[in-house]
Amino acid sequence: MDYVKELRALVGSRPLILAGSVVLIVNEKNELLLQHRKDGGWGLPGGLMELGESLEDTARREVKEETGLEIGQLKLLGIHSGEKYYFKIANGDEIYSVTAVYLTREAKGTVEIDTKESFNLAYLQLENLPDGLTEEYRSYIEPYLNDLLMGEINE
């Protein structure tokens, strides 16, 4: 089921409030898994909630779909919402996103790129986030960056 497509059929491109999740997946080398997305720059694995899902369920499903990884324990780092998270998508759809940002240091499996959504997936140093990291995703990472670098945030 694709809840957003069903809503869009009813309301067109008018602004919607949509909930979703992203996950900071940090490996044993303290590197962050980033996704070079087909809709722009670098970002985090994640996406929009479907009916009946919790934010944590959304995080797990989206990570599996976009990276092939099964993730373990999740720590909620924060919820991001408000006018700063208004987006007009290339097709004209408008959204205000409410995004749960999670951290995990537990990822199992082999990284597999979902070629519909990504050009590449790569673990990158937290100290050297890429220039192509979009402002949206930068805003999800930066509030926690110093604590992540110092190892002060764990599950």
ChimeraX commands (.cxc) that place a marker at each C-alpha (Angstrom):
marker #1 position 0.00,0.00,0.00 radius 0.5
marker #1 position 1.21,3.53,-0.68 radius 0.5
marker #1 position -0.61,5.86,1.63 radius 0.5
marker #1 position 0.84,9.06,0.16 radius 0.5
marker #1 position -0.19,8.15,-3.39 radius 0.5
marker #1 position -3.73,7.50,-2.17 radius 0.5
marker #1 position -3.81,10.88,-0.40 radius 0.5
marker #1 position -2.39,12.67,-3.43 radius 0.5
marker #1 position -5.16,11.20,-5.62 radius 0.5
marker #1 position -7.64,12.94,-3.31 radius 0.5
marker #1 position -5.92,16.27,-2.57 radius 0.5
marker #1 position -3.62,16.85,-5.52 radius 0.5
marker #1 position -0.40,18.71,-4.76 radius 0.5
marker #1 position -1.77,20.73,-1.79 radius 0.5
marker #1 position 0.42,20.76,1.33 radius 0.5
marker #1 position 0.25,17.66,3.52 radius 0.5
marker #1 position 1.77,16.95,6.91 radius 0.5
marker #1 position 3.63,13.65,6.53 radius 0.5
marker #1 position 5.48,11.68,9.19 radius 0.5
marker #1 position 8.60,9.66,8.55 radius 0.5
marker #1 position 11.91,8.42,9.92 radius 0.5
marker #1 position 15.60,8.57,9.07 radius 0.5
marker #1 position 18.39,6.53,10.61 radius 0.5
marker #1 position 21.97,7.43,11.41 radius 0.5
marker #1 position 23.74,4.09,10.95 radius 0.5
marker #1 position 27.18,4.34,12.54 radius 0.5
marker #1 position 29.70,1.52,12.17 radius 0.5
marker #1 position 32.53,0.38,14.46 radius 0.5
marker #1 position 34.91,2.89,12.78 radius 0.5
marker #1 position 32.51,5.71,13.76 radius 0.5
marker #1 position 31.56,6.23,10.11 radius 0.5
marker #1 position 28.06,7.22,9.03 radius 0.5
marker #1 position 26.21,5.40,6.25 radius 0.5
marker #1 position 25.07,7.96,3.69 radius 0.5
marker #1 position 22.98,7.49,0.61 radius 0.5
marker #1 position 23.68,9.36,-2.64 radius 0.5
marker #1 position 20.05,9.84,-3.56 radius 0.5
marker #1 position 18.66,10.09,-7.08 radius 0.5
marker #1 position 16.55,13.09,-6.05 radius 0.5
marker #1 position 19.60,15.20,-5.27 radius 0.5
marker #1 position 22.57,15.04,-2.97 radius 0.5
marker #1 position 23.63,12.83,-0.12 radius 0.5
marker #1 position 21.20,11.89,2.62 radius 0.5
marker #1 position 20.22,9.31,5.20 radius 0.5
marker #1 position 18.24,6.12,4.70 radius 0.5
marker #1 position 14.63,6.70,5.59 radius 0.5
marker #1 position 11.23,7.62,4.31 radius 0.5
marker #1 position 7.56,8.17,4.97 radius 0.5
marker #1 position 5.33,6.24,7.33 radius 0.5
marker #1 position 2.66,3.87,5.99 radius 0.5
marker #1 position -0.68,3.25,7.68 radius 0.5
marker #1 position -0.40,1.10,10.78 radius 0.5
marker #1 position 3.35,1.60,11.21 radius 0.5
marker #1 position 5.16,3.11,14.15 radius 0.5
marker #1 position 8.00,5.53,13.47 radius 0.5
marker #1 position 10.41,2.78,14.49 radius 0.5
marker #1 position 8.74,0.32,12.07 radius 0.5
marker #1 position 9.11,2.93,9.33 radius 0.5
marker #1 position 12.81,3.32,10.10 radius 0.5
marker #1 position 13.44,-0.43,9.94 radius 0.5
marker #1 position 11.43,-0.94,6.73 radius 0.5
marker #1 position 13.00,1.99,4.91 radius 0.5
marker #1 position 16.55,0.99,5.89 radius 0.5
marker #1 position 15.91,-2.56,4.67 radius 0.5
marker #1 position 14.39,-1.33,1.38 radius 0.5
marker #1 position 17.08,1.26,0.68 radius 0.5
marker #1 position 20.22,-0.49,1.98 radius 0.5
marker #1 position 19.46,-4.20,2.37 radius 0.5
marker #1 position 20.54,-3.98,6.03 radius 0.5
marker #1 position 18.68,-5.29,9.07 radius 0.5
marker #1 position 19.11,-2.87,11.94 radius 0.5
marker #1 position 19.11,-3.63,15.64 radius 0.5
marker #1 position 18.32,-1.39,18.57 radius 0.5
marker #1 position 17.27,2.15,17.70 radius 0.5
marker #1 position 17.77,5.24,19.85 radius 0.5
marker #1 position 15.48,8.18,19.18 radius 0.5
marker #1 position 17.64,11.29,18.89 radius 0.5
marker #1 position 14.91,13.80,18.13 radius 0.5
marker #1 position 11.87,14.87,16.15 radius 0.5
marker #1 position 12.26,17.55,13.49 radius 0.5
marker #1 position 9.26,19.56,12.30 radius 0.5
marker #1 position 8.05,23.04,11.54 radius 0.5
marker #1 position 8.30,25.59,8.78 radius 0.5
marker #1 position 11.96,24.70,8.12 radius 0.5
marker #1 position 10.71,21.28,6.97 radius 0.5
marker #1 position 8.37,22.53,4.26 radius 0.5
marker #1 position 9.30,21.09,0.85 radius 0.5
marker #1 position 7.97,21.53,-2.65 radius 0.5
marker #1 position 8.89,18.37,-4.56 radius 0.5
marker #1 position 9.98,18.56,-8.21 radius 0.5
marker #1 position 6.54,17.30,-9.31 radius 0.5
marker #1 position 4.84,20.20,-7.48 radius 0.5
marker #1 position 3.66,18.26,-4.41 radius 0.5
marker #1 position 4.01,20.18,-1.16 radius 0.5
marker #1 position 4.75,18.67,2.25 radius 0.5
marker #1 position 5.53,19.63,5.81 radius 0.5
marker #1 position 7.55,16.75,7.18 radius 0.5
marker #1 position 7.64,15.50,10.75 radius 0.5
marker #1 position 10.75,13.34,10.93 radius 0.5
marker #1 position 11.98,11.06,13.70 radius 0.5
marker #1 position 15.79,10.82,13.72 radius 0.5
marker #1 position 17.15,7.54,15.05 radius 0.5
marker #1 position 20.63,6.19,15.72 radius 0.5
marker #1 position 21.78,2.60,15.46 radius 0.5
marker #1 position 25.20,1.04,15.74 radius 0.5
marker #1 position 23.76,-2.39,14.92 radius 0.5
marker #1 position 23.46,-3.20,11.23 radius 0.5
marker #1 position 23.59,-6.73,9.82 radius 0.5
marker #1 position 23.81,-7.93,6.27 radius 0.5
marker #1 position 25.41,-6.75,3.07 radius 0.5
marker #1 position 24.84,-3.26,1.77 radius 0.5
marker #1 position 22.68,-3.42,-1.36 radius 0.5
marker #1 position 21.85,-0.30,-3.34 radius 0.5
marker #1 position 18.22,0.26,-4.29 radius 0.5
marker #1 position 18.91,1.64,-7.77 radius 0.5
marker #1 position 15.44,3.22,-7.95 radius 0.5
marker #1 position 16.34,5.61,-5.14 radius 0.5
marker #1 position 20.14,5.66,-4.90 radius 0.5
marker #1 position 23.28,6.06,-6.94 radius 0.5
marker #1 position 25.50,4.89,-4.10 radius 0.5
marker #1 position 25.73,4.02,-0.39 radius 0.5
marker #1 position 28.93,4.70,1.52 radius 0.5
marker #1 position 30.21,4.83,5.08 radius 0.5
marker #1 position 31.85,8.24,5.47 radius 0.5
marker #1 position 33.81,9.85,8.28 radius 0.5
marker #1 position 31.65,11.92,10.61 radius 0.5
marker #1 position 34.35,14.62,10.56 radius 0.5
marker #1 position 34.15,14.97,6.76 radius 0.5
marker #1 position 30.53,14.98,5.73 radius 0.5
marker #1 position 30.25,15.49,1.95 radius 0.5
marker #1 position 29.58,18.90,0.41 radius 0.5
marker #1 position 26.61,17.36,-1.39 radius 0.5
marker #1 position 24.81,16.58,1.88 radius 0.5
marker #1 position 21.45,18.34,1.53 radius 0.5
marker #1 position 20.44,20.96,4.10 radius 0.5
marker #1 position 17.54,18.79,5.20 radius 0.5
marker #1 position 19.78,15.86,6.05 radius 0.5
marker #1 position 22.51,18.09,7.48 radius 0.5
marker #1 position 19.88,19.45,9.91 radius 0.5
marker #1 position 19.14,15.88,11.05 radius 0.5
marker #1 position 22.82,15.08,11.68 radius 0.5
marker #1 position 24.46,18.26,12.96 radius 0.5
marker #1 position 22.62,18.61,16.30 radius 0.5
marker #1 position 24.12,15.26,17.33 radius 0.5
marker #1 position 27.47,15.44,15.52 radius 0.5
marker #1 position 29.71,16.47,18.43 radius 0.5
marker #1 position 28.21,13.83,20.72 radius 0.5
marker #1 position 28.58,11.19,18.00 radius 0.5
marker #1 position 32.22,12.15,17.40 radius 0.5
marker #1 position 32.94,11.93,21.12 radius 0.5
marker #1 position 31.14,8.59,21.37 radius 0.5
marker #1 position 28.73,10.06,23.90 radius 0.5
marker #1 position 25.60,8.79,22.13 radius 0.5
marker #1 position 25.03,5.07,22.22 radius 0.5
marker #1 position 21.94,2.91,22.20 radius 0.5
marker link #1:1,2 radius 0.2
marker link #1:2,3 radius 0.2
marker link #1:3,4 radius 0.2
marker link #1:4,5 radius 0.2
marker link #1:5,6 radius 0.2
marker link #1:6,7 radius 0.2
marker link #1:7,8 radius 0.2
marker link #1:8,9 radius 0.2
marker link #1:9,10 radius 0.2
marker link #1:10,11 radius 0.2
marker link #1:11,12 radius 0.2
marker link #1:12,13 radius 0.2
marker link #1:13,14 radius 0.2
marker link #1:14,15 radius 0.2
marker link #1:15,16 radius 0.2
marker link #1:16,17 radius 0.2
marker link #1:17,18 radius 0.2
marker link #1:18,19 radius 0.2
marker link #1:19,20 radius 0.2
marker link #1:20,21 radius 0.2
marker link #1:21,22 radius 0.2
marker link #1:22,23 radius 0.2
marker link #1:23,24 radius 0.2
marker link #1:24,25 radius 0.2
marker link #1:25,26 radius 0.2
marker link #1:26,27 radius 0.2
marker link #1:27,28 radius 0.2
marker link #1:28,29 radius 0.2
marker link #1:29,30 radius 0.2
marker link #1:30,31 radius 0.2
marker link #1:31,32 radius 0.2
marker link #1:32,33 radius 0.2
marker link #1:33,34 radius 0.2
marker link #1:34,35 radius 0.2
marker link #1:35,36 radius 0.2
marker link #1:36,37 radius 0.2
marker link #1:37,38 radius 0.2
marker link #1:38,39 radius 0.2
marker link #1:39,40 radius 0.2
marker link #1:40,41 radius 0.2
marker link #1:41,42 radius 0.2
marker link #1:42,43 radius 0.2
marker link #1:43,44 radius 0.2
marker link #1:44,45 radius 0.2
marker link #1:45,46 radius 0.2
marker link #1:46,47 radius 0.2
marker link #1:47,48 radius 0.2
marker link #1:48,49 radius 0.2
marker link #1:49,50 radius 0.2
marker link #1:50,51 radius 0.2
marker link #1:51,52 radius 0.2
marker link #1:52,53 radius 0.2
marker link #1:53,54 radius 0.2
marker link #1:54,55 radius 0.2
marker link #1:55,56 radius 0.2
marker link #1:56,57 radius 0.2
marker link #1:57,58 radius 0.2
marker link #1:58,59 radius 0.2
marker link #1:59,60 radius 0.2
marker link #1:60,61 radius 0.2
marker link #1:61,62 radius 0.2
marker link #1:62,63 radius 0.2
marker link #1:63,64 radius 0.2
marker link #1:64,65 radius 0.2
marker link #1:65,66 radius 0.2
marker link #1:66,67 radius 0.2
marker link #1:67,68 radius 0.2
marker link #1:68,69 radius 0.2
marker link #1:69,70 radius 0.2
marker link #1:70,71 radius 0.2
marker link #1:71,72 radius 0.2
marker link #1:72,73 radius 0.2
marker link #1:73,74 radius 0.2
marker link #1:74,75 radius 0.2
marker link #1:75,76 radius 0.2
marker link #1:76,77 radius 0.2
marker link #1:77,78 radius 0.2
marker link #1:78,79 radius 0.2
marker link #1:79,80 radius 0.2
marker link #1:80,81 radius 0.2
marker link #1:81,82 radius 0.2
marker link #1:82,83 radius 0.2
marker link #1:83,84 radius 0.2
marker link #1:84,85 radius 0.2
marker link #1:85,86 radius 0.2
marker link #1:86,87 radius 0.2
marker link #1:87,88 radius 0.2
marker link #1:88,89 radius 0.2
marker link #1:89,90 radius 0.2
marker link #1:90,91 radius 0.2
marker link #1:91,92 radius 0.2
marker link #1:92,93 radius 0.2
marker link #1:93,94 radius 0.2
marker link #1:94,95 radius 0.2
marker link #1:95,96 radius 0.2
marker link #1:96,97 radius 0.2
marker link #1:97,98 radius 0.2
marker link #1:98,99 radius 0.2
marker link #1:99,100 radius 0.2
marker link #1:100,101 radius 0.2
marker link #1:101,102 radius 0.2
marker link #1:102,103 radius 0.2
marker link #1:103,104 radius 0.2
marker link #1:104,105 radius 0.2
marker link #1:105,106 radius 0.2
marker link #1:106,107 radius 0.2
marker link #1:107,108 radius 0.2
marker link #1:108,109 radius 0.2
marker link #1:109,110 radius 0.2
marker link #1:110,111 radius 0.2
marker link #1:111,112 radius 0.2
marker link #1:112,113 radius 0.2
marker link #1:113,114 radius 0.2
marker link #1:114,115 radius 0.2
marker link #1:115,116 radius 0.2
marker link #1:116,117 radius 0.2
marker link #1:117,118 radius 0.2
marker link #1:118,119 radius 0.2
marker link #1:119,120 radius 0.2
marker link #1:120,121 radius 0.2
marker link #1:121,122 radius 0.2
marker link #1:122,123 radius 0.2
marker link #1:123,124 radius 0.2
marker link #1:124,125 radius 0.2
marker link #1:125,126 radius 0.2
marker link #1:126,127 radius 0.2
marker link #1:127,128 radius 0.2
marker link #1:128,129 radius 0.2
marker link #1:129,130 radius 0.2
marker link #1:130,131 radius 0.2
marker link #1:131,132 radius 0.2
marker link #1:132,133 radius 0.2
marker link #1:133,134 radius 0.2
marker link #1:134,135 radius 0.2
marker link #1:135,136 radius 0.2
marker link #1:136,137 radius 0.2
marker link #1:137,138 radius 0.2
marker link #1:138,139 radius 0.2
marker link #1:139,140 radius 0.2
marker link #1:140,141 radius 0.2
marker link #1:141,142 radius 0.2
marker link #1:142,143 radius 0.2
marker link #1:143,144 radius 0.2
marker link #1:144,145 radius 0.2
marker link #1:145,146 radius 0.2
marker link #1:146,147 radius 0.2
marker link #1:147,148 radius 0.2
marker link #1:148,149 radius 0.2
marker link #1:149,150 radius 0.2
marker link #1:150,151 radius 0.2
marker link #1:151,152 radius 0.2
marker link #1:152,153 radius 0.2
marker link #1:153,154 radius 0.2
marker link #1:154,155 radius 0.2
view
